[in-house]
Amino acid sequence: MLNRMVEHMGGRLDATYAALSHPIRREMIERLRTEGARVTDLATGFDVSLAAASKHIQVLEGAGLIDRIVRGRVHHLSLDPEPLAAAAGWIDTYREFWERRLDALDRLMREDR
């Protein structure tokens, strides 16, 4: 079942992780976590041009991480956390794996004492 879920989500997970792979995009997501922002406001503060910041925004949009509402000439962006939840859920499937390994390590260390 898990394999089918991962195959179904594969393209979306790939896009999410690719979008999160750049520090500017992670910072943009962090800024949008508390409230939406206009494109120009979101692009401010990075050591890149507005065109480069816009490309980062397009990557985030392509991954489904942000939504854009256009009102006249103003483009307002907001966070869509659903792809982040899916990515966290995939990582969480390995929690039991690591907990078992750490428990085994703990037992070995106690036995060595």
C-alpha positions in Angstrom: 0.0 0.0 0.0 2.8 2.4 0.9 4.5 1.9 -2.4 1.3 2.7 -4.3 0.9 5.9 -2.2 4.5 6.9 -2.9 4.1 6.3 -6.6 0.9 8.3 -6.7 2.5 11.2 -4.8 6.0 10.8 -6.4 5.8 13.7 -8.9 4.3 16.0 -6.3 6.8 14.9 -3.6 9.6 15.4 -6.1 8.4 18.9 -6.9 8.0 19.8 -3.2 11.4 18.6 -2.2 13.0 20.3 -5.3 11.2 23.6 -4.4 12.5 23.3 -0.8 16.0 22.6 -1.9 16.9 26.3 -2.2 17.4 28.5 0.8 15.7 31.5 -0.8 12.6 29.4 -1.5 12.6 28.1 2.1 12.8 31.6 3.4 9.9 32.7 1.1 7.8 29.8 2.5 8.8 30.9 6.1 7.7 34.4 5.4 4.3 33.3 4.0 3.7 31.0 7.0 2.2 33.8 9.1 0.6 35.9 6.4 0.3 36.4 2.6 2.4 38.9 0.7 2.6 40.8 -2.5 5.2 39.5 -5.0 7.3 42.6 -4.7 7.2 42.4 -0.8 8.1 38.8 -0.8 11.0 39.4 -3.2 12.4 42.2 -1.0 15.4 41.4 1.1 17.1 38.8 -1.0 20.4 39.5 -2.8 18.8 38.7 -6.2 17.0 40.6 -8.8 13.2 40.8 -8.9 13.3 38.6 -12.0 15.3 35.9 -10.1 13.0 36.2 -7.1 10.0 35.8 -9.5 11.6 32.6 -10.9 11.9 31.2 -7.3 8.2 32.1 -6.8 7.3 30.2 -10.0 9.0 27.1 -8.7 7.1 27.3 -5.5 3.8 27.8 -7.4 4.7 24.9 -9.7 5.1 22.7 -6.6 1.7 23.8 -5.3 3.3 25.4 -2.3 1.9 28.9 -2.9 -1.3 30.3 -4.4 -1.5 33.6 -6.4 -4.5 35.9 -6.5 -4.2 38.7 -9.1 -6.2 41.9 -8.4 -5.4 44.4 -11.2 -1.6 44.8 -11.2 -1.2 43.4 -7.7 -0.2 39.8 -7.3 -0.9 38.5 -3.8 0.7 35.2 -2.7 -0.3 32.8 0.1 1.0 29.6 1.5 -0.7 26.3 0.6 0.6 23.9 3.3 -0.9 20.7 1.8 2.3 19.7 -0.1 4.4 20.3 3.0 2.1 18.0 5.0 2.4 15.3 2.3 6.2 15.6 2.4 6.3 15.5 6.2 4.0 12.4 6.1 6.4 10.6 3.8 9.3 11.4 6.1 7.3 10.3 9.1 6.9 6.8 7.6 10.6 6.3 8.6 10.1 7.4 12.2 9.4 3.8 13.4 12.4 2.6 11.5 14.7 5.0 13.3 13.1 4.5 16.7 13.7 0.8 16.5 17.3 1.4 15.5 17.8 3.8 18.4 16.2 1.5 20.8 18.5 -1.3 19.7 21.5 0.9 20.1 20.4 2.0 23.5 20.1 -1.7 24.5 23.5 -2.5 23.2 25.1 0.4 25.1 23.4 -0.6 28.3 24.6 -4.2 27.9 28.2 -3.0 27.4 28.1 -1.1 30.7 
